[in-house]
Amino acid sequence: MISAGGDGTLVGVANGLVHGSVPLGILPLGTANFLARALHIPFKLDEAVELMVGEHAIIEVDALQVGGRCYFSNVSVGMSPKAVNATRASDKRLFGRFAYLIAMVKQSTIFQLRRYVLGLDGRRRWIRASEVMISNSTLMEKPSSLSGPPATLCDGQLEVYVVTARTLSDYMRLVWDLFLRSGGPSAGLSHWTARTSARIEAFRRSPLVQADGEVIGHTPVEVHLVPRAIHVIMPKAKP
C-alpha cells in the first residue's frame, strides 16, 4: 500500500493497515512529512519510488490512538494546534514547513502558560505549560533532530514533552538546545514517558488539539499506545 501525500494522507491510508501485515510505502509529497523524516525516506520522488521497489528494510511503527483513530507522529495541545489552525494552504505551498513557524509567531498567546492536568499511565501531574506534546519519537537525541532515531518509533513507549518557555529569549534558548546542543536536558522543556496512555486536560477553557498536523478537536484528549501497529518501508541501515 502506498501513501502519496502529506501526513494527513498517510494517517488515512495507514489506519487501514493497523494490525495487518501489508507494508506501507511513503511518497512524501506534503508539507511536514513527520514520519517520512523520522524514517529517513528520500524526498525526491524518483528516489522514494526506487526505495519501495528496490532493496529496503521494514520497520514496525507504534501508533498513538485517539478515540478510534491512529496517528503516528505526535499529538499536542498549546501553541502548535493554534499554528496549524491558522496556517493557510497557500502559505504552506509558498513557505513549506516555515509557514507553521510564521503562523506561530503571529499568535499573541505564544508566551502564555496554561494550567493542565497531565495523566501518565494513570498518574496525575498538575503543570503549567505553553505546549504539551505526546510524541512517538524522542526529541533530545544526537545528532540534532526533531524526530529522533527510527528505533524510538517502535520502542513501546510514549514520549511526553512539556514546554514552559515564557519569553522570546526562553524560546531562543530552547531552539539552541534542541538543534545545537542535543542529547541533554534543556531549560524550558521537561520530558516524561508513559507505557500505555497519556491524557491532557485543561483547566477552564478547552484548547485545540492537533494530531499529525491536523486539528482533531479540543481537550481533554487521551492517547493510547498501540505497539507495532503498522509495517513501514524504510531505507536499510548503513553499515
C-alpha positions in Angstrom: 0.0 0.0 0.0 1.3 3.4 -0.9 0.7 6.8 0.7 1.4 9.7 -1.7 0.9 13.0 0.0 1.4 14.6 3.4 0.8 13.4 7.0 -3.0 13.7 6.7 -3.0 11.3 3.7 -0.6 9.0 5.5 -2.9 8.8 8.5 -5.9 7.9 6.3 -4.0 5.2 4.4 -2.2 3.7 7.5 -5.4 3.4 9.5 -6.5 0.7 7.0 -3.3 -1.2 7.7 -3.3 -1.3 11.5 -2.6 -4.8 12.9 -2.1 -6.1 9.3 0.9 -7.5 7.5 0.8 -5.3 4.4 3.7 -2.8 4.4 3.2 0.9 3.9 5.3 2.7 1.3 5.6 6.5 1.7 5.9 9.1 -1.1 6.4 12.3 1.0 4.6 15.0 -1.0 3.2 17.1 1.8 4.5 20.0 3.9 5.8 18.5 7.2 6.1 14.7 6.4 7.0 13.9 10.0 7.0 10.1 9.8 9.0 10.2 6.5 11.6 12.4 8.0 11.9 10.2 11.1 12.4 7.1 8.8 14.9 8.9 6.5 12.8 8.3 3.5 14.1 10.3 0.4 12.1 13.4 -0.5 13.0 13.2 -4.2 10.1 11.3 -5.8 12.2 9.0 -8.0 14.4 8.0 -5.0 11.3 7.3 -2.9 9.9 5.1 -5.6 13.2 3.3 -6.1 13.3 2.6 -2.3 9.9 0.9 -2.5 10.7 -1.3 -5.5 14.4 -1.9 -4.6 16.3 -3.0 -1.6 14.8 -1.8 1.7 14.0 -2.6 5.3 10.7 -3.0 7.1 10.0 -1.4 10.5 7.1 -1.9 12.8 5.9 1.5 14.0 3.9 2.1 17.1 0.7 4.2 16.9 -0.9 6.9 19.0 -4.6 6.1 19.2 -7.1 8.8 20.0 -10.7 7.5 20.1 -11.0 5.1 17.2 -8.2 6.6 15.0 -4.5 6.1 15.0 -1.8 8.7 14.5 1.9 8.0 14.0 4.0 11.1 14.9 2.6 13.3 17.7 -0.5 14.7 19.4 -0.2 18.2 21.1 -2.1 20.9 22.9 -0.9 24.6 23.1 0.8 26.8 20.6 1.2 24.2 17.8 -2.5 23.5 17.3 -3.1 27.2 17.1 -0.4 27.5 14.4 -1.8 24.5 12.5 -5.3 26.1 12.6 -4.0 29.5 11.5 -1.8 28.3 8.6 -3.3 28.8 5.2 -2.8 26.2 2.4 -1.3 28.9 0.2 1.3 29.8 2.8 2.3 26.1 3.1 2.8 25.9 -0.7 4.9 29.1 -0.6 6.9 28.6 2.6 6.7 24.9 3.3 7.3 23.9 6.9 8.2 27.5 7.8 4.6 28.5 7.3 3.8 26.9 10.6 6.5 28.9 12.3 5.2 32.1 10.8 1.7 31.4 12.0 3.0 30.6 15.4 4.9 33.8 15.8 1.8 35.8 14.8 -0.1 34.3 17.7 -0.3 36.8 20.5 -0.7 34.0 23.1 2.6 32.2 22.3 4.1 33.2 25.6 1.1 32.4 27.8 1.3 29.4 30.1 -1.9 27.4 30.7 -2.7 25.0 33.5 -3.2 21.4 32.7 -3.7 18.0 34.4 -1.3 15.6 32.7 -2.0 11.9 33.2 0.7 9.4 32.5 -0.3 5.7 32.9 -3.0 6.9 35.3 -0.6 9.0 37.4 -1.7 12.7 37.5 0.5 15.7 37.4 -0.5 19.4 37.7 1.5 21.5 35.3 1.7 25.0 33.6 2.9 24.9 30.0 2.7 26.7 26.7 2.8 23.4 24.8 2.3 19.7 25.8 3.2 17.2 23.2 2.8 13.4 23.2 5.3 12.1 20.7 6.0 8.7 19.1 9.7 9.5 19.0 12.3 11.3 21.1 13.4 14.9 20.5 16.6 15.3 22.7 18.8 13.0 20.8 22.1 13.2 18.9 22.5 14.0 16.1 20.2 17.0 16.3 16.7 16.1 15.0 13.1 16.8 15.8 12.1 13.2 15.1 14.8 11.2 16.9 16.3 7.9 15.6 13.9 5.5 13.9 14.2 2.9 16.7 12.2 5.2 19.0 9.2 4.8 16.8 8.9 1.1 17.9 10.2 1.3 21.5 6.8 0.6 23.1 6.5 3.9 25.0 5.1 7.4 24.6 7.4 10.5 24.9 5.8 13.4 26.6 7.3 16.9 26.3 6.2 19.9 28.3 7.3 23.4 27.2 7.5 26.0 29.9 9.3 28.8 28.0 7.7 32.2 28.6 9.8 34.8 26.8 11.4 35.2 23.4 14.8 34.5 24.9 13.5 31.3 26.5 12.4 30.1 23.1 15.7 31.0 21.5 17.5 29.0 24.3 15.1 26.1 23.7 15.8 26.1 19.9 19.6 26.3 20.7 19.4 23.3 23.0 17.3 21.2 20.6 19.3 21.8 17.4 22.8 22.7 18.5 23.2 21.1 21.9 21.0 18.0 21.6 21.4 14.9 23.7 20.9 16.5 27.1 18.4 18.4 29.3 17.1 21.8 28.1 15.8 24.8 30.0 12.1 25.3 29.4 11.5 21.7 28.4 10.5 18.7 30.6 10.4 15.1 29.4 8.5 12.1 30.8 7.5 8.8 29.3 4.4 6.6 29.5 4.0 2.9 28.7 0.2 2.7 27.9 -1.5 6.1 27.9 -1.2 9.8 28.4 -4.1 12.3 29.0 -4.1 16.1 28.7 -6.9 18.0 30.4 -7.0 21.8 30.6 -8.5 24.0 33.3 -11.5 26.2 32.4 -11.3 26.6 28.6 -10.8 23.6 26.3 -7.9 24.5 23.9 -7.5 22.9 20.4 -5.8 19.5 19.9 -3.7 18.6 16.8 -2.5 15.2 15.7 0.0 14.7 12.8 -0.6 18.2 11.5 -4.4 18.2 11.6 -6.7 19.8 14.3 -8.8 17.0 15.7 -10.9 18.7 18.4 -10.5 20.1 21.9 -9.2 18.9 25.3 -9.5 16.7 27.1 -7.6 14.3 24.9 -6.4 10.8 25.8 -3.7 8.9 23.8 -3.3 5.2 24.0 -0.2 3.4 22.7 -0.7 0.7 20.1 2.6 -1.2 19.9 4.0 -2.1 16.5 0.7 -1.1 14.8 1.9 -0.9 11.1 4.7 -2.1 8.9 6.5 0.7 7.0 9.1 0.6 4.3 12.3 2.5 5.1 16.0 2.6 3.9 18.3 -0.1 5.1 20.7 1.0 7.8 24.2 1.9 6.6 27.0 -0.5 7.7 
